[in-house]
Structures are given as structure tokens and as C-alpha cells.
Amino acid sequence: MNEPFAGRLIALLKYLVRWVLLTVPVSAAIGSMVALFLWLLSAAIHFRFQHPWLLYLLPLAGIVIHLAYKLYGSSSERGNNLIIDEIHQPGAGVPKRLGPLILVTTVITHLFGGSAGREGTAVQIGGSLANLFAGWFKLDQKSVQTLLTAGIAAGFGAVFGTPFTGAIFAIEVLNSKKTSYADIWPCLIAGLVGDYTVYLWRIKHTAYHIDAFAADSPAFWVMILLKVVLVSVLFGLASWLFANMAHGIKKLFLKMFSITWLISVCGGLMIIGLTWLLGKPDYLSLGVEPEYPGAVTIVSAFHTGGADVLSWFWKIIYTTITLGTGFKGGEVTPLFYIGATLGNTLATFLNAPVGLFAALGFIGVFSGATNTPVACTIMGAELFGSQYVLFFAVACFVAYLFNGNSGIYSAQFRDKQAVGIKSYLVDKISKYKF
């Protein structure tokens, strides 16, 4: 063994051991906080199921959330974008109160029927705790950035039970040359430990299943693949619509109201009015568990007749109004709902396997909205099994390419060193002469 090789080996071992020692306690703390959050969230949602009149207090809940951020965490208002910006350009810091504040306000949003998700909360818990531990460990700037990235992985992997997706998502969502796949080791450790910690707290994740379907010839698979490409274009357009509506509604209401707490009141009243007009509460809250037998949920969308033709559209309206008017939570679970119900509808029109197309929509719309096709392909394999991974990859990358230059995380586009598969492909295609 020559000396240079031995030196590199020792350095590598030091790197691996160092990040295990740094990441494990941080990820265990994040996993525990996420477990608490998931427990509180489930309790809040089921309490509202039993007391549907709570929806009529949603405008009041909006005022409470507005005041909480105004009095205790104005900089925390930027949520996930704050963490992404801190990794891109360190300096502003991640407030310690970010995690507890988003946890409480997300539970309030769901308790009163707001249509939101949970990934944003988990990621912000991860970033907040990672930054806290970084201060205790007295880490240098680069190590702080890496630990923040690992915090994203731990939060995401813990909240959905997808540790490998969490690791890749944390790298891919940053879309920057300042992060690299050298950070995959701490992110993998973080995702695995965060997810396992939630398991130890006996918090269970929703199981999704693609029903078996008859595939009797190669021609069948070719036809399915062509249909997958077609619907994936629509998944990308749906993610474009969601991202632009989310940003547009927020800007519109800020222009309309000089008294900002009225924005949340107006948003709450709009959600109440829509629910009254539609005559059912299917598009409130997460949309994972049914409020009543026969309700449209993410799980029901995997079965024939499990979604209405416009379920995906109404969920876009509900969620963009909720988040655009100041209520808290994430976008990802609503994106799962939008994608799964859109996939259900398209499968019915195209005479395709409903469960498979619901799964493709589930990950495809998410891929387009977050610009993370690799992570979403892995999520498909983790949640639904690897036998359809080719279809998962096609759906995620096509949706990603057709979402336009948009996304739910505006901080992805603020880094001057931003890179990505899309920019590379678009550049190559633009130079190609037909």
C-alpha cells in the first residue's frame, strides 16, 4: 500500500466517521420532533372530523397564525426558502423558533380545515434543529451548510417514510454547485436515522398499493409507455399551474389588502364558501384519510371510481388559496393528491391501469413542482415497488421538463450558480438544428 493511497483512505474514514457522529444525534432529534408533529397532526385532523363546525373558525385561525409570525418570527415567514437561501448564501441564519412555530401553526391550519401539507413543516423542523446543533458543535461554514442539507434529508425522510428519497431530495432541491454528491453520505445517514426514529416512536405511514393488471403482450407495454408520456406532459402542466397560482395568489392579495391580517380572513372565508358550494369536505386538510365513507382521498385515487373528474383541480384551488393567504404547512401532500386524482381521471379516459397512473401522477406532479425528478423516481420505487421504475422515471422527467421555468421553491432560482438537468437539456435542444 503506497503512502498517498493510505493517506486518502484514512482521510475518507475520518470523513465518514465524523459525519456519522455529527448526523446521528441531529437526525434522531429531528425524527423525534417529526414524530410528535405527525401525532399532533393526526389528532387535529381526526378532531375536526368529529367537529366539522371548526371549519367556520378558519378565518379566526388565520388571524392567530398571522399574529404568531408577526410577533415571534417575521423572518420565519419564508419557510423552506429561508433554509435553501441559508445553504446557498450563509449569513442570515435559521431562527431557533422556526421549527416550533411552523409545527404549531401547521397543526392549527389542519385543525380548522385548511388545505395544506406537512413536508414544509418537517423540512423546517430539520433545518431549525440542524442549525441549532451546528452552533453547539461550533462547525465551520461549509459544515453548517452540509448539516443543514442533512437536516432537510432527515425531515423529509422522516415525514414520508422514504429515507433514500429524503437524501436525494435534499441534494437535488438545492439546485446549486455549492452542494454536491459528496454530501450524500451525511444525507443518507440523516434520512435513515430520521425515518427509523419515527418508526421507534410507533408512528405509521400510509401504505399505497398498485393493483395488479393484465399485461399479455409486448404491444401492451409499448402502448402503456406512450400513454405514460402523454399523461406526464399533463402532470408537468398541472405542476406549472399549481406553482404559478400559489405565487400569484400571494402577490395578488398583498396588492389588494394593506391590512395584512385581512388576507388570512379572506382566504378562510373563501375555503368555507367553496366547501359550501361543493357540498363536501373532501379537499380540506391533507386528503389522506377519509372524513366519511366514499370521500375522495389519495388512497381512494388508486382504485377505479376513487376520484371525481375535477378532484385534482379543486385541490389546486383549495391549497393555493390556503397557502397563498398565510396559512401554514407544506405543498407536497396536496401535490400527491392532485397527481393521484389526475392520474385516476386520465387512466379512466385512456383505458389504462388506474393504480399505476395514480402512482405516476403522485410522483410526477411532485417532480414538476419541486424540480426533483431523480428524488421522485426513487420515491416511486420506495413507495410503490421497483417493478415500474421505468415508468416512474419517464413520468418524473417528462413532468419536470414540461413544468416550465417554475417551482414551488422560489429560492431554487435565486442562486447565480444554479445548475440542473433541465437547463442543460434546454441549452442542447436550442442549439440543435432540425
ZICOR-V802554 format. One record per residue. N is the residue number from 1. PSI is psi as a letter, one per 20 degrees, with the letter a starting at -180 (none if undefined). Layout:
BEGIN
n=(N:N)
psi=(PSI:PSI)
END
This chain:
BEGIN
n=(1:2:3:4:5:6:7:8:9:10:11:12:13:14:15:16:17:18:19:20:21:22:23:24:25:26:27:28:29:30:31:32:33:34:35:36:37:38:39:40:41:42:43:44:45:46:47:48:49:50:51:52:53:54:55:56:57:58:59:60:61:62:63:64:65:66:67:68:69:70:71:72:73:74:75:76:77:78:79:80:81:82:83:84:85:86:87:88:89:90:91:92:93:94:95:96:97:98:99:100:101:102:103:104:105:106:107:108:109:110:111:112:113:114:115:116:117:118:119:120:121:122:123:124:125:126:127:128:129:130:131:132:133:134:135:136:137:138:139:140:141:142:143:144:145:146:147:148:149:150:151:152:153:154:155:156:157:158:159:160:161:162:163:164:165:166:167:168:169:170:171:172:173:174:175:176:177:178:179:180:181:182:183:184:185:186:187:188:189:190:191:192:193:194:195:196:197:198:199:200:201:202:203:204:205:206:207:208:209:210:211:212:213:214:215:216:217:218:219:220:221:222:223:224:225:226:227:228:229:230:231:232:233:234:235:236:237:238:239:240:241:242:243:244:245:246:247:248:249:250:251:252:253:254:255:256:257:258:259:260:261:262:263:264:265:266:267:268:269:270:271:272:273:274:275:276:277:278:279:280:281:282:283:284:285:286:287:288:289:290:291:292:293:294:295:296:297:298:299:300:301:302:303:304:305:306:307:308:309:310:311:312:313:314:315:316:317:318:319:320:321:322:323:324:325:326:327:328:329:330:331:332:333:334:335:336:337:338:339:340:341:342:343:344:345:346:347:348:349:350:351:352:353:354:355:356:357:358:359:360:361:362:363:364:365:366:367:368:369:370:371:372:373:374:375:376:377:378:379:380:381:382:383:384:385:386:387:388:389:390:391:392:393:394:395:396:397:398:399:400:401:402:403:404:405:406:407:408:409:410:411:412:413:414:415:416:417:418:419:420:421:422:423:424:425:426:427:428:429:430:431:432:433:434)
psi=(o:r:g:g:g:g:g:h:g:g:g:g:g:g:g:g:g:g:h:g:h:h:h:g:h:g:h:h:g:g:h:g:h:h:g:g:g:h:g:h:g:g:g:g:g:h:g:h:h:i:m:i:i:h:h:i:j:g:h:g:h:h:g:g:g:g:h:g:h:h:h:i:m:g:h:i:h:i:c:h:h:g:g:g:h:h:h:g:n:q:g:h:r:o:q:h:i:g:g:h:g:h:g:g:h:g:g:g:g:h:h:j:j:q:o:r:b:i:h:h:g:g:g:h:g:g:g:g:h:g:h:g:h:h:g:h:i:l:q:r:g:h:h:g:g:g:h:g:g:h:h:g:g:g:g:g:h:h:h:i:k:m:h:h:g:g:g:h:g:h:g:h:h:h:l:q:i:i:q:r:i:h:j:h:g:h:h:g:g:g:g:g:g:g:g:h:g:g:g:h:j:k:p:q:q:p:p:q:p:o:q:q:q:p:n:i:q:h:h:g:h:g:g:g:g:g:h:g:g:g:h:h:g:h:g:g:h:g:h:g:g:g:g:h:g:g:h:g:g:g:g:g:h:h:h:h:p:h:o:h:i:h:g:h:g:g:g:g:h:g:g:g:g:g:h:g:g:h:j:q:k:h:j:q:b:g:k:g:q:p:h:q:p:i:q:p:r:g:g:h:i:j:q:p:j:j:q:r:h:j:g:h:g:h:h:g:g:g:g:h:g:g:h:i:j:i:r:q:b:r:i:g:g:h:h:g:g:g:g:g:h:g:h:g:g:h:h:g:h:j:l:r:o:g:g:g:h:g:g:g:h:g:h:g:h:g:g:h:h:i:l:m:h:g:h:h:g:h:g:g:h:h:h:i:q:i:i:k:h:g:h:g:g:g:g:g:h:g:g:g:h:j:j:a:m:r:r:i:o:h:i:h:j:i:p:i:j:q:r:q:g:g:h:g:g:g:g:g:h:h:i:p:p:none)
END
